[in-house]
Amino acid sequence: MHPTRLIQALVLTAALALPSGAGADTGTPTHETPIVVRVDEQGFGWTDAAIGAVAGTGATLITVGGVALVRLRRPLPSHEKGA
């Protein structure tokens, strides 16, 4: 690629990557009202933790089983060639 084409591509990429209002200071600060979410639950969610633990254990077992199946199907390399 020609150096000027590369520079043009980089400048264009940088210009498109900037947010639409970047660098434009309106002078007036914008204040947004924060959203407050209240949760009635108290304490640790043991049910959610158990579901996550079971899912993680299942994913691990599936992965280990898959690796074991692949390794068992592949023949072991023979160190004796020509014998």
Phi, psi and omega in degrees: 000138180292143184303322180291326176295321179295316178296317178298319180294320179294318179295317179297317179297317179296321180293322180285335181282339180289143174296159186297329182257013183294132177084350180263104180266118182277346179088340179251125180289145177261134179242122177253142178285126180290148178266126181252126178246125179254135180243131182276344181293143176241138174089190185275141180274087183296326179295315179296322179294319180295319178298317178295320180294318179294318179296318179295319178295318179297317179296322178294316180297320178296318180295313180295319178297319178296317178296318179297318179296318180295318181292326181287330181283334182280131178291147179288142179292136179267131180274346180260107180261137175083005181265000000 
